[in-house]
């Protein structure tokens, strides 16, 4: 028994140390920083950090632009996440159907955009959207994709382009795990390709779809690279356009205590939304 505990400790300890150092410690440090504030003696006096209690959180909850940015990314997620996961599901079903020749090529082609760093992808698409730089002048001359009305959806296109292949691979891997006997039984019952996909494949890969949705919810609230890059292309993207951009801009002032409070509130909002989605899907699955 003692040998089992030693083996268990040997395998778990490295992960536990890294988890504590790079996950728990930053969270605890952010919470600690959010409880302090900076005071000065006079206008040009030396800045000192003192305990401020919930003063920073009062500023967060009274900060209109921050909550507007929360609403903006929620709207972004309500539209972009279903479109992205819908495309990922369609591509995964096509690859699994056997109707597509050269599956290895298309599987790699769908995944390649994910290998492009988010900043590079945003810069590339930013140039494609710019009326004076884009080779697609027929589109950019008629639709200002960097305007206040369209820039959010222009960024949604970038995120969709990057992450469709990543989510497709997760769903496709789940499809490959379905036993062939299930398909053989469906074929004997007279089910066609569409009926098999709708009644068998999609229900069986639903856990993978739920997983990718949770990842997408978290990623939506953490949107940073695309709006940070698009600030150089569009004046409609402000320093508080998304919650993470608000945190980044606040820390650059620098006001690390307020930025930490923003981060803590954003992390709690992400946890609540992810947990609520999981509870809703579990409740629906139990029926």
HELIX and SHEET records of a PDB file:
HELIX    1   1 UNK A    2  UNK A   19  1                                  18    
HELIX    2   2 UNK A   20  UNK A   24  3                                   5    
HELIX    3   3 UNK A   25  UNK A   34  1                                  10    
HELIX    4   4 UNK A   55  UNK A   61  1                                   7    
HELIX    5   5 UNK A   64  UNK A   97  1                                  34    
HELIX    6   6 UNK A  103  UNK A  115  1                                  13    
HELIX    7   7 UNK A  118  UNK A  129  1                                  12    
HELIX    8   8 UNK A  137  UNK A  140  1                                   4    
HELIX    9   9 UNK A  151  UNK A  176  1                                  26    
HELIX   10  10 UNK A  180  UNK A  188  1                                   9    
HELIX   11  11 UNK A  193  UNK A  196  1                                   4    
HELIX   12  12 UNK A  197  UNK A  201  3                                   5    
HELIX   13  13 UNK A  202  UNK A  204  1                                   3    
HELIX   14  14 UNK A  206  UNK A  221  1                                  16    
HELIX   15  15 UNK A  225  UNK A  230  1                                   6    
HELIX   16  16 UNK A  243  UNK A  251  1                                   9    
HELIX   17  17 UNK A  256  UNK A  286  1                                  31    
SHEET    1   A 2 UNK A  36  UNK A  40  0                                        
SHEET    2   A 2 UNK A  47  UNK A  51 -1                                        
END                                                                             
